Amino acid sequence: MKTNIYVNNDKFIAGMTMKDESELEDNNMALHACVTPTNIVENRKKLATSLHCKLDNFVCATQTHSAYFHRVTPDDKGRGADRVHTAIADTDALYTYEPNLVLCSFTADCVPVIFYNEVNGLIGVIHSGWQGTVKEITSKLFEHLTQVEHCNPSDFHVQIGAALSQKKFEVDEDVYIKFKELGYTDEFMYYNDQTRKYHIDNQLTVKKQCEMAGIPAERITIDRTCTYIDPAGFSYRQDKKCGRHLSFIMKIDN
């Protein structure tokens, strides 16, 4: 099973599953976008085994390109793990202090954000497609974690996972205007005279949101793998019927 492991120490393990032709449905991890649900459950079980846990440790949400987030409690254990209808509804970011829960986010071009706080042990995942980015889901979550959970932003480490590259993220003026109106994205956009399209770097925009929330730039890492160009990527732009990557993090109970 092809997986990019971003963090692996005695406290946290985090990563992102990649497309793998040797696995069922190319290692698709999404029950909401698959041919046969049992194949996806098998893929997830295989991932769980590699993480030394069980599938019912997974926690999944029904992502709707919202700016809504959810604090995961022990009662959420197993939600969405093997059935779509039990997932946490209308939510695009999850966070928890609980150990041994695998927080999951699904993407195919959108930006996955994985983070952990090395001081208080808080972990989380964010799904930030362009709609989530212009709704500033990342900014809103880190503001909440700072104000409500009393986290120090400089205690966070952030991993931005593989996503659609700026070269392949072509948009019309309507989307460009939404990014422009954020007021801090000019350096992450350019106009192509030949195609009359705008190109936006969604990963760097999300990184900027993290920095504006007070997270030090040196604590933010980006996987620049393009999900459209790289054969290990699932790309919705390239194929509307594609599978999904699963970005995950788990706090290890020592």
C-alpha positions as CSV (number, residue, x, y, z in Angstrom):
1,M,0.0,0.0,0.0
2,K,1.5,3.3,-1.1
3,T,1.5,5.9,1.6
4,N,3.4,9.1,2.2
5,I,4.3,9.1,5.9
6,Y,4.9,12.7,7.0
7,V,5.3,12.2,10.8
8,N,6.3,9.0,12.6
9,N,7.6,9.3,16.1
10,D,6.7,8.1,19.6
11,K,3.8,10.6,19.9
12,F,2.2,11.0,16.5
13,I,1.9,9.2,13.1
14,A,0.5,11.1,10.1
15,G,0.5,10.6,6.4
16,M,-1.5,10.4,3.2
17,T,-2.4,7.3,1.2
18,M,-1.6,7.5,-2.5
19,K,-3.0,5.9,-5.7
20,D,-1.6,2.3,-6.0
21,E,-2.6,0.2,-9.0
22,S,-1.7,-3.0,-7.1
23,E,-4.5,-2.4,-4.6
24,L,-8.3,-2.6,-4.8
25,E,-9.7,0.3,-6.9
26,D,-6.2,1.7,-7.0
27,N,-6.1,2.2,-3.2
28,N,-9.2,4.4,-3.2
29,M,-10.2,5.2,0.4
30,A,-13.6,6.9,-0.2
31,L,-16.9,5.2,0.5
32,H,-18.7,8.1,-1.2
33,A,-16.8,7.7,-4.4
34,C,-16.2,4.1,-5.2
35,V,-17.3,1.1,-7.3
36,T,-17.7,-1.4,-4.5
37,P,-17.8,-0.3,-0.8
38,T,-16.3,-3.6,0.4
39,N,-13.2,-2.8,-1.5
40,I,-12.8,0.5,0.3
41,V,-13.3,-1.1,3.7
42,E,-10.6,-3.6,2.8
43,N,-8.2,-0.8,1.8
44,R,-9.0,1.0,5.1
45,K,-8.5,-2.1,7.1
46,K,-5.1,-2.5,5.5
47,L,-4.2,1.0,6.4
48,A,-5.4,0.4,10.0
49,T,-3.1,-2.6,10.3
50,S,-0.2,-0.6,9.1
51,L,-1.0,1.9,11.9
52,H,-1.3,-0.9,14.5
53,C,-4.9,-0.1,15.1
54,K,-8.4,-1.3,14.0
55,L,-10.7,0.2,11.5
56,D,-13.1,1.3,14.2
57,N,-10.4,3.7,15.5
58,F,-11.1,5.8,12.4
59,V,-13.2,8.9,12.5
60,C,-14.5,10.3,9.2
61,A,-16.8,13.3,8.2
62,T,-19.1,14.0,5.4
63,Q,-17.2,16.8,3.7
64,T,-19.2,19.5,2.0
65,H,-16.6,22.2,1.3
66,S,-17.8,24.1,4.4
67,A,-15.9,26.0,7.0
68,Y,-17.4,23.8,9.8
69,F,-15.2,21.9,12.2
70,H,-15.8,19.3,15.0
71,R,-14.0,18.4,18.2
72,V,-13.8,14.6,18.2
73,T,-14.6,12.8,21.4
74,P,-14.4,9.1,22.3
75,D,-18.1,8.8,21.4
76,D,-17.2,9.6,17.8
77,K,-14.9,6.5,17.5
78,G,-15.7,4.6,14.4
79,R,-18.0,7.2,12.8
80,G,-17.9,6.8,9.0
81,A,-15.2,4.1,9.3
82,D,-17.1,1.4,7.4
83,R,-20.4,3.2,6.4
84,V,-21.1,6.6,4.9
85,H,-24.2,7.4,6.9
86,T,-22.5,7.2,10.3
87,A,-19.9,9.9,9.4
88,I,-19.9,13.3,11.1
89,A,-22.3,15.4,9.0
90,D,-21.4,18.6,7.1
91,T,-17.9,18.9,8.5
92,D,-14.5,19.7,6.8
93,A,-12.1,19.7,9.7
94,L,-11.7,17.5,12.8
95,Y,-9.5,17.9,15.9
96,T,-9.1,16.0,19.1
97,Y,-6.9,15.5,22.2
98,E,-7.9,11.8,22.3
99,P,-5.2,9.1,21.7
100,N,-5.6,6.2,19.3
101,L,-8.2,7.8,17.1
102,V,-7.3,8.2,13.4
103,L,-8.7,11.5,12.1
104,C,-9.4,11.2,8.4
105,S,-9.7,13.7,5.5
106,F,-10.4,12.8,1.9
107,T,-9.1,14.6,-1.1
108,A,-8.5,14.4,-4.9
109,D,-6.9,17.8,-5.8
110,C,-8.1,19.7,-2.7
111,V,-5.6,20.7,-0.1
112,P,-5.3,18.4,3.0
113,V,-3.9,20.0,6.1
114,I,-2.6,17.8,8.9
115,F,-1.4,19.3,12.2
116,Y,-0.4,18.5,15.8
117,N,0.5,20.5,18.9
118,E,3.6,19.2,20.5
119,V,2.9,20.8,23.9
120,N,-0.8,19.8,24.6
121,G,-1.1,16.8,22.2
122,L,-4.0,18.2,20.1
123,I,-4.2,16.8,16.6
124,G,-6.3,17.6,13.6
125,V,-7.1,17.4,9.8
126,I,-8.6,19.9,7.5
127,H,-10.1,19.5,4.0
128,S,-9.5,22.8,2.1
129,G,-10.6,22.7,-1.5
130,W,-10.7,26.2,-3.2
131,Q,-14.2,26.8,-1.6
132,G,-12.9,25.9,1.8
133,T,-9.9,28.2,1.3
134,V,-12.0,31.2,0.3
135,K,-14.2,30.5,3.3
136,E,-11.0,30.5,5.3
137,I,-11.6,27.2,7.1
138,T,-8.0,26.9,8.2
139,S,-7.9,30.4,9.6
140,K,-11.2,29.9,11.4
141,L,-10.1,26.6,13.0
142,F,-6.8,27.9,14.2
143,E,-8.5,31.0,15.6
144,H,-10.9,28.7,17.5
145,L,-8.0,26.5,18.7
146,T,-6.2,29.7,20.0
147,Q,-9.1,31.4,21.6
148,V,-11.3,28.5,22.8
149,E,-8.8,25.7,23.3
150,H,-6.1,28.1,24.5
151,C,-3.4,26.7,22.2
152,N,-0.3,28.6,21.4
153,P,0.0,28.8,17.6
154,S,3.8,28.5,17.8
155,D,3.3,25.0,19.3
156,F,1.8,23.6,16.1
157,H,3.4,21.7,13.4
158,V,1.5,21.7,10.1
159,Q,1.8,19.3,7.1
160,I,0.1,20.4,3.9
161,G,-0.4,17.3,1.8
162,A,-0.3,16.6,-2.0
163,A,-2.8,18.6,-4.0
164,L,-3.5,20.2,-7.4
165,S,-0.6,22.3,-8.5
166,Q,-0.8,25.9,-9.6
167,K,0.0,24.9,-13.1
168,K,-3.0,22.6,-13.3
169,F,-5.4,24.7,-11.1
170,E,-6.9,26.8,-13.9
171,V,-9.9,29.0,-13.0
172,D,-12.2,31.7,-14.5
173,E,-12.5,35.2,-13.3
174,D,-15.2,34.4,-10.8
175,V,-13.0,32.2,-8.7
176,Y,-10.0,34.5,-9.1
177,I,-12.1,37.4,-7.7
178,K,-13.0,35.3,-4.6
179,F,-9.3,34.7,-3.9
180,K,-8.4,38.3,-4.7
181,E,-10.9,39.5,-2.2
182,L,-9.1,37.7,0.6
183,G,-6.5,40.4,0.3
184,Y,-3.4,38.3,0.7
185,T,-3.3,36.0,-2.3
186,D,-1.8,38.2,-5.2
187,E,1.6,36.5,-5.0
188,F,-0.1,33.1,-5.4
189,M,-1.9,33.8,-8.7
190,Y,-1.1,34.6,-12.3
191,Y,-3.0,35.1,-15.5
192,N,-2.3,33.0,-18.7
193,D,-2.9,35.2,-21.8
194,Q,-3.1,32.2,-24.1
195,T,-5.8,30.3,-22.3
196,R,-7.4,33.4,-20.6
197,K,-7.4,31.5,-17.4
198,Y,-6.1,32.3,-13.9
199,H,-3.8,29.9,-12.1
200,I,-3.9,29.8,-8.3
201,D,-1.6,28.1,-5.8
202,N,-4.1,26.8,-3.2
203,Q,-1.3,25.1,-1.1
204,L,0.6,28.4,-0.6
205,T,-2.7,30.3,0.1
206,V,-3.4,27.8,2.9
207,K,0.2,28.1,4.1
208,K,-0.3,31.9,4.3
209,Q,-3.5,31.3,6.3
210,C,-1.5,29.2,8.8
211,E,1.2,31.9,9.1
212,M,-1.4,34.6,9.6
213,A,-2.8,32.5,12.4
214,G,0.6,32.7,14.1
215,I,2.1,29.4,13.1
216,P,5.9,29.8,12.3
217,A,6.7,29.3,8.7
218,E,9.5,26.9,9.6
219,R,6.9,24.6,11.2
220,I,4.9,24.3,8.0
221,T,5.8,21.6,5.5
222,I,4.3,21.2,2.0
223,D,4.2,18.0,-0.1
224,R,4.4,19.6,-3.6
225,T,3.3,16.4,-5.4
226,C,0.7,17.4,-8.0
227,T,-2.3,15.1,-7.8
228,Y,-3.0,15.8,-11.5
229,I,0.5,15.3,-12.9
230,D,1.8,12.6,-10.6
231,P,0.7,9.0,-11.4
232,A,0.3,8.4,-7.7
233,G,-2.4,11.1,-7.5
234,F,-6.2,11.0,-7.7
235,S,-7.4,14.0,-9.6
236,Y,-11.0,15.0,-9.8
237,R,-10.1,17.5,-12.5
238,Q,-8.6,14.8,-14.6
239,D,-11.2,12.1,-13.9
240,K,-14.6,12.9,-12.2
241,K,-14.9,9.2,-11.3
242,C,-11.6,9.0,-9.5
243,G,-11.0,7.7,-6.0
244,R,-9.7,9.7,-3.0
245,H,-6.6,10.0,-0.9
246,L,-7.0,9.6,2.8
247,S,-4.9,12.1,4.9
248,F,-4.7,11.0,8.5
249,I,-3.1,11.6,11.9
250,M,-3.2,9.6,15.1
251,K,-1.9,10.5,18.6
252,I,-0.2,7.4,20.0
253,D,-1.1,6.4,23.6
254,N,2.2,5.4,25.2
